[in-house]
Amino acid sequence: MTEFLTTPQGRKIAYHLTAGAGPAVVFLGGFRSDMEGTKAIALQAWAEQTGRAFLRFDYSGHGQSSGAFLDGAIGDWFEDALAAVSALTTGPVVLVGSSMGGWISLLVARAMPQRIAGFVGIAAAPDFTEDSMWAGFDPQQRADLVKNGRVELPSDYSDEPYVITQRLIEEGRNQLVLRSPLRIAAPVRLLQGTDDTDVPPSVALRIVDHVDCDDLRLILVKGADHRFSTPDCLALIQGAVEEVLSRI
């Protein structure tokens, strides 16, 4: 059953919490995704089968949560995640971050290192507003962003274009995680498809190189794309979570 949490900032966050044994597994979705996605639902089914506590939720402006998507930015969604983890779980947690959720997970791990028992990144995309979006804009797109406060980009997943706001880009610069030391004192597993055109394997390699972690592994899946939702990919996600839990 979907429930709602009001964050300290006054945003209403939709979530689904599965009771079970800890450490709780927390799924953090991607940009414009919601908690009803294939990976989140598959992990919930696994949690129910194994008696594991599991949390999935919608950031503000996503899914069933309050707010408009275009009003949001990385810092807002990080605050939402921090509120959800703080209010709805106790003790150690394993974060499972998909795409943008990987960036949000790293922000949460940096903010509450004592709570992090492990991290599984699925095509994790830290710093993408700066290193992918802004870096990929041509001079006209940058000028349009400054002039109009927004720019439209084609989407591979919808007939509707991606609308990127100036606030998303500028606020994202306050949330970058690959520009300063990042220590994670817990097992980290990164899953990445070689055919991912949204978040290429070079991003995963950059994370491997940057994160200070004694137990970090990257699994490259030949032919997998950004969705990473085939039965084999879902099994890999489950296996990575189980491996992280086994090392706690």
C-alpha atoms as one frame of an Amber mdcrd trajectory, in Angstrom:
protein
   0.000   0.000   0.000   1.290   3.442  -0.905   1.840   5.747   2.042   3.058
   9.327   2.280   5.797  11.075   4.229   6.026  14.838   4.673   9.659  15.925
   4.519  11.181  18.691   6.675  10.909  20.902   3.568   7.151  20.279   3.396
   7.150  17.992   0.358   4.825  14.982   0.312   6.723  11.832  -0.648   4.957
   8.653  -1.767   6.555   5.433  -0.590   6.043   1.710  -0.166   7.708   0.007
   2.785   8.033  -3.763   3.052   8.584  -4.979   6.603  11.367  -7.451   7.219
  14.818  -8.062   8.591  17.572  -5.490   8.335  19.701  -4.117   6.922  16.906
  -2.574   4.897  17.388  -2.309   1.145  16.433   1.095  -0.280  15.803   1.591
  -4.002  16.504   5.032  -5.461  15.140   5.546  -8.959  16.336   7.569 -11.898
  15.589  10.895 -13.546  11.861  11.084 -14.407  11.373   7.494 -13.156   9.072
   6.355 -10.382   8.854   3.585  -7.812   6.626   1.457 -10.063   9.503   0.641
 -12.431  10.586  -2.894 -13.289  13.728  -2.892 -11.144  11.979  -1.521  -8.044
   9.105  -3.990  -8.274  11.467  -6.920  -8.884  13.504  -6.012  -5.828  10.370
  -5.738  -3.724   9.338  -9.229  -4.815  12.785 -10.511  -3.839  12.535  -8.754
  -0.461   9.132 -10.279   0.239  10.412 -13.744  -0.658  13.475 -13.423   1.569
  11.918 -11.534   4.487  14.092  -8.464   3.905  13.027  -4.919   4.786  12.683
  -2.888   1.592  11.832   0.722   0.788  10.971   2.315  -2.555   9.742   5.881
  -2.958   9.081   8.687  -5.411  11.130  11.871  -5.310   9.098  15.077  -5.333
   7.820  15.828  -8.815   7.989  12.122  -9.661   5.267   9.478  -9.590   2.719
  10.000  -6.829   4.718  12.523  -4.808   3.850  16.200  -4.580   5.331  18.962
  -6.701   6.068  19.575 -10.357   9.002  17.791 -11.942  10.327  20.940 -13.620
  10.527  22.717 -10.260  12.901  20.100  -8.864  16.666  19.722  -8.783  19.270
  17.268  -7.496  19.447  18.873  -4.059  15.676  18.607  -3.606  15.667  14.943
  -4.526  18.643  14.313  -2.242  16.685  15.935   0.612  13.726  13.675  -0.212
  15.935  10.572  -0.106  17.583  11.670   3.131  14.176  12.230   4.724  12.887
   8.846   3.539  15.915   6.918   4.799  15.972   8.826   8.099  12.263   8.561
   8.873  11.341   5.181   7.428  14.346   2.951   8.196  16.470   2.245  11.243
  19.992   0.935  11.500  22.206   0.079   8.530  20.830   0.286   4.984  21.922
  -0.958   1.573  21.300   1.661  -1.102  20.441   0.524  -4.632  20.673   3.485
  -6.987  19.631   3.395 -10.639  21.050   6.077 -12.963  20.386   9.405 -11.180
  19.565   7.303  -8.128  23.236   6.334  -8.090  24.161  10.007  -7.698  21.520
  10.504  -4.989  22.808   7.372  -3.227  26.349   8.723  -3.164  25.065  11.996
  -1.689  23.201  10.039   1.001  26.283   7.907   1.672  28.365  11.050   2.095
  25.782  12.638   4.413  25.224   9.629   6.696  28.213   7.287   6.330  27.451
   5.566   9.635  24.166   4.227   8.204  25.517   2.788   4.956  26.022  -0.987
   4.898  26.479  -1.200   1.143  25.797   0.412  -2.218  24.720  -1.156  -5.510
  24.844   1.190  -8.488  22.934   0.365 -11.674  24.280   2.543 -14.504  25.009
   5.066 -11.772  25.165   8.636 -13.102  26.831  10.965 -10.595  27.335  14.578
 -11.698  25.381  14.011 -14.947  23.868  17.503 -15.031  27.369  18.921 -15.381
  29.355  16.209 -17.152  26.678  14.969 -19.573  24.037  17.665 -19.959  25.959
  20.938 -19.642  29.113  19.533 -21.224  27.040  18.235 -24.143  25.160  21.455
 -24.870  26.191  23.384 -27.951  26.625  27.177 -27.728  23.030  27.805 -28.880
  21.587  25.446 -26.260  23.623  27.106 -23.524  22.426  30.522 -24.685  18.803
  29.313 -24.782  19.125  27.919 -21.259  20.357  31.247 -19.913  17.849  33.302
 -21.913  14.745  31.152 -21.416  15.599  29.275 -18.227  15.110  25.953 -20.020
  16.118  23.919 -23.045  14.384  20.945 -24.683  16.255  17.761 -25.589  14.981
  14.730 -27.538  14.180  11.632 -25.481  14.816   8.008 -26.416  12.046   6.915
 -24.040   9.143   9.208 -24.895   7.675  11.337 -27.665   7.835  14.209 -25.209
  11.200  16.004 -25.075  13.337  16.264 -21.978  12.991  19.761 -20.594  16.159
  20.780 -18.762  15.875  23.818 -16.524  18.556  26.320 -15.681  17.969  25.571
 -11.995  18.639  21.850 -12.558  22.027  22.663 -14.089  23.073  25.392 -11.675
  21.851  23.687  -8.498  23.484  20.434  -9.604  26.867  22.129  -9.318  26.332
  22.304  -5.560  25.836  18.521  -5.377  28.797  17.148  -7.349  30.436  14.071
  -5.798  33.302  13.313  -8.173  35.243  16.526  -7.491  36.264  15.845  -3.896
  37.305  12.765  -1.901  34.499  10.227  -1.475  35.008   7.467   1.054  32.581
   4.554   1.343  33.491   2.150   4.134  31.095  -0.545   2.908  30.893  -2.973
  -0.027  30.144  -1.333  -3.390  28.952  -3.134  -6.519  28.528  -1.310  -9.819
  26.496  -2.829 -12.665  26.882  -1.350 -16.127  25.775  -2.243 -19.653  28.235
  -1.849 -22.523  25.452  -0.609 -24.849  24.276   2.113 -22.487  24.193   5.316
 -24.555  22.793   7.477 -21.717  25.445   6.611 -19.139  28.420   5.051 -20.931
  30.816   2.600 -19.251  33.391   5.392 -18.905  31.239   6.839 -16.110  31.398
   3.569 -14.163  35.162   3.449 -14.612  35.410   7.004 -13.330  33.461   6.024
 -10.210  35.779   3.041  -9.660  38.790   5.322  -9.956  37.369   8.017  -7.687
  35.652   6.264  -4.784  37.845   5.303  -1.847  36.514   1.841  -0.994  38.208
  -1.369   0.129  35.573  -3.647  -1.456  34.428  -2.312  -4.822  33.682  -4.304
  -7.962  32.362  -3.367 -11.394  30.375  -5.829 -13.508  30.129  -4.978 -17.213
  27.302  -6.675 -19.108  27.922  -6.938 -22.834  24.948  -5.716 -24.836  22.921
  -4.351 -21.913  21.421  -0.887 -22.347  20.473   1.818 -19.872  17.222   0.167
 -18.840  19.131  -2.838 -17.404  15.796  -4.611 -16.929  16.031  -7.922 -18.787
  15.537 -11.060 -16.667  19.307 -11.630 -16.661  19.970  -8.042 -15.580  17.358
  -8.227 -12.825  19.011 -11.422 -11.584  22.373  -9.633 -11.539  20.899  -6.808
  -9.468  19.459  -9.272  -6.967  22.760 -11.147  -6.843  24.724  -7.951  -6.232
  22.428  -6.991  -3.348  22.742 -10.461  -1.848  26.525 -10.363  -2.161  26.718
  -6.994  -0.448  24.473  -8.259   2.361  26.632 -11.370   2.771  29.718  -9.225
   3.372  28.259  -7.129   6.170
